[in-house]
Amino acid sequence: MATQSAPVPAEFEEFAAPYVQSGRYANATEVLHAAMTAFVRTEDEDAYNLACLRAAEEGEASGEAEGDIFERIRAKYGWKPFAE
């Protein structure tokens, strides 16, 4: 992995200091790494959620399902209700 360096604003140093002092992170770089990891995870989740919303919009725009949709799903996947 390539190493990059960038200037760090004083606000970030102030933000990172308590985490480093507590021993949770060894240094400000680890705090930055954790923050970037969380950022990437959030971006991935946002992209997934947006794709789900778009799929739901497409489904809604396609109109009403005809017939018994649940019966078609049960038949397709071979689902059988539990015996009573």
LOLUMLO-602608 format. One line per field, with one value per residue (C-alpha): residue in three letters; x, y, z negated. Coordinates in Angstrom, 3 decimals, decimal comma, always signed. Layout:
N
res [ALA:...]
u [X:...]
v [Y:...]
w [Z:...]
***
This chain:
84
res [MET:ALA:THR:GLN:SER:ALA:PRO:VAL:PRO:ALA:GLU:PHE:GLU:GLU:PHE:ALA:ALA:PRO:TYR:VAL:GLN:SER:GLY:ARG:TYR:ALA:ASN:ALA:THR:GLU:VAL:LEU:HIS:ALA:ALA:MET:THR:ALA:PHE:VAL:ARG:THR:GLU:ASP:GLU:ASP:ALA:TYR:ASN:LEU:ALA:CYS:LEU:ARG:ALA:ALA:GLU:GLU:GLY:GLU:ALA:SER:GLY:GLU:ALA:GLU:GLY:ASP:ILE:PHE:GLU:ARG:ILE:ARG:ALA:LYS:TYR:GLY:TRP:LYS:PRO:PHE:ALA:GLU]
u [+0,000:+1,331:+2,040:+0,646:+0,986:-1,254:-1,287:-3,482:-5,538:-5,186:-8,832:-8,005:-5,050:-7,353:-9,973:-7,466:-5,534:-7,973:-8,175:-4,390:-3,987:-6,536:-4,524:-7,360:-5,142:-1,364:-1,218:-3,206:-2,600:-4,540:-7,388:-7,401:-7,372:-10,364:-12,201:-11,534:-12,642:-15,915:-16,317:-15,872:-18,332:-20,885:-20,442:-20,923:-24,052:-25,421:-24,841:-26,579:-29,534:-29,874:-29,877:-32,608:-34,702:-34,348:-35,339:-38,374:-39,348:-39,063:-41,176:-43,826:-43,844:-44,373:-47,938:-50,041:-49,100:-51,756:-52,884:-51,521:-47,924:-47,208:-48,473:-46,149:-43,206:-44,102:-44,329:-41,074:-39,098:-40,954:-42,102:-44,589:-46,339:-45,581:-47,947:-50,370]
v [+0,000:+3,419:+5,854:+9,334:+12,330:+15,327:+18,353:+17,826:+20,754:+21,701:+20,724:+17,149:+17,075:+18,329:+15,728:+12,857:+13,750:+12,293:+9,002:+8,732:+9,790:+7,187:+4,470:+3,532:+4,455:+4,561:+7,790:+10,290:+8,247:+5,340:+7,694:+8,956:+5,377:+4,468:+7,572:+6,745:+3,150:+4,393:+6,843:+4,102:+1,845:+4,668:+5,378:+1,682:+1,519:+4,681:+3,231:-0,024:+1,834:+4,007:+0,907:-0,633:+2,518:+2,640:-1,013:-0,350:+2,627:+0,491:-2,202:+0,275:+1,874:-1,520:-1,635:-4,035:-7,697:-9,937:-13,136:-14,516:-13,359:-15,305:-18,513:-17,956:-17,439:-20,570:-22,589:-21,184:-21,992:-25,129:-23,746:-25,883:-24,768:-26,629:-29,462:-28,551]
w [+0,000:+0,918:-1,863:-1,505:-3,715:-3,992:-6,247:-9,285:-10,572:-14,228:-14,766:-13,833:-16,208:-18,982:-18,061:-17,949:-21,123:-23,691:-21,765:-21,655:-25,313:-26,419:-24,719:-22,410:-19,442:-19,292:-17,325:-15,261:-12,112:-13,603:-14,482:-10,883:-9,575:-11,770:-10,568:-6,909:-7,442:-8,946:-6,059:-3,446:-5,288:-5,411:-1,701:-0,897:-3,052:-1,422:+2,048:+1,055:-0,465:+2,629:+4,864:+2,675:+2,887:+6,660:+6,939:+4,732:+6,897:+10,034:+8,421:+7,378:+10,825:+12,466:+11,185:+9,202:+9,120:+10,589:+8,972:+5,706:+5,632:+2,456:+4,025:+7,006:+4,651:+2,668:+5,902:+7,260:+4,107:+3,078:-0,253:-2,079:-5,266:-8,464:-9,302:-12,037]
***
